[in-house]
């Protein structure tokens, strides 16, 4: 992250919560700062990873694609905004020694933003710049390097996960490793099996389609890689907690 960038626009700030499990973000719509209030989770992206813990401050760059393996139930505050256009590549960073007052800055911003008054905007920018200054001051920790073999495997899965005949054998063959080695890499680095990761990606795509389209359940199932709509519905309920149609209606 560069120290000479300008904050162009603030989108929102919100409090979030994640239960243990796996999540996939296909691409951030904005830059953001995140303050971890409770819990523990691994963030994995572009061949790198870090573990977020209570009281950690980190930055996620616009456009970044990442997976989150939530190890413990987590609570956090996320502040979405845009830096001014820049040719510099801004990497997501973790700031380990942020001061205890950074939590107060996030809280102050949250309450200020909730008032929704135009005259409060300059104060909101001021607080965000304070958080930015704290991030610059803190010692940034770049992501730790992930296995190139795992990166090759996950890239292949991302390109083919909607294909019904995608198999562990095909992923392993493409990556040049054995199926046993592939499963071990996923278990150690991702906290799930390759099949579990494929199901995760398919469920996220299905959720997006159910929210944003009028496709039938059968069409959604086929689009995400499940030719059998009954199997898809059963799996969706198991993974998401609601049948697909109920999920669509509630959203």
Rosetta blueprint (number, residue, H / E / L):
1 X L
2 X L
3 X L
4 X L
5 X L
6 X L
7 X E
8 X E
9 X E
10 X E
11 X E
12 X E
13 X E
14 X E
15 X E
16 X E
17 X E
18 X E
19 X L
20 X L
21 X E
22 X E
23 X E
24 X E
25 X E
26 X L
27 X L
28 X L
29 X L
30 X L
31 X E
32 X E
33 X E
34 X E
35 X E
36 X E
37 X E
38 X E
39 X E
40 X E
41 X E
42 X E
43 X E
44 X E
45 X E
46 X L
47 X L
48 X E
49 X E
50 X E
51 X E
52 X E
53 X E
54 X L
55 X L
56 X L
57 X E
58 X E
59 X E
60 X E
61 X L
62 X L
63 X L
64 X L
65 X L
66 X E
67 X E
68 X E
69 X E
70 X E
71 X E
72 X E
73 X E
74 X E
75 X E
76 X E
77 X E
78 X E
79 X E
80 X E
81 X E
82 X E
83 X E
84 X L
85 X L
86 X L
87 X L
88 X L
89 X L
90 X L
91 X L
92 X L
93 X E
94 X E
95 X E
96 X L
97 X L
98 X L
99 X L
100 X L
101 X H
102 X H
103 X H
104 X H
105 X H
106 X H
107 X H
108 X H
109 X H
110 X H
111 X H
112 X H
113 X H
114 X H
115 X L
116 X L
117 X L
118 X H
119 X H
120 X H
121 X H
122 X H
123 X H
124 X H
125 X H
126 X H
127 X H
128 X H
129 X H
130 X H
131 X H
132 X H
133 X H
134 X H
135 X H
136 X H
137 X H
138 X L
139 X L
140 X E
141 X E
142 X L
143 X L
144 X E
145 X E
146 X L
147 X L
148 X H
149 X H
150 X H
151 X H
152 X H
153 X H
154 X H
155 X H
156 X H
157 X H
158 X H
159 X H
160 X H
161 X L
162 X L
163 X L
164 X L
165 X L
166 X L
167 X L
168 X H
169 X H
170 X H
171 X H
172 X H
173 X H
174 X H
175 X H
176 X L
177 X L
178 X L
179 X H
180 X H
181 X H
182 X H
183 X H
184 X H
185 X H
186 X H
187 X H
188 X H
189 X H
190 X L
191 X L
192 X L
193 X L
194 X H
195 X H
196 X H
197 X H
198 X H
199 X H
200 X H
201 X H
202 X H
203 X H
204 X H
205 X H
206 X H
207 X H
208 X H
209 X H
210 X H
211 X H
212 X H
213 X L
214 X L
215 X L
216 X L
217 X H
218 X H
219 X H
220 X H
221 X H
222 X H
223 X H
224 X H
225 X L
226 X L
227 X L
228 X L
229 X H
230 X H
231 X H
232 X H
233 X H
234 X H
235 X H
236 X H
237 X H
238 X H
239 X H
240 X H
241 X L
242 X L
243 X L
244 X H
245 X H
246 X H
247 X H
248 X H
249 X H
250 X H
251 X L
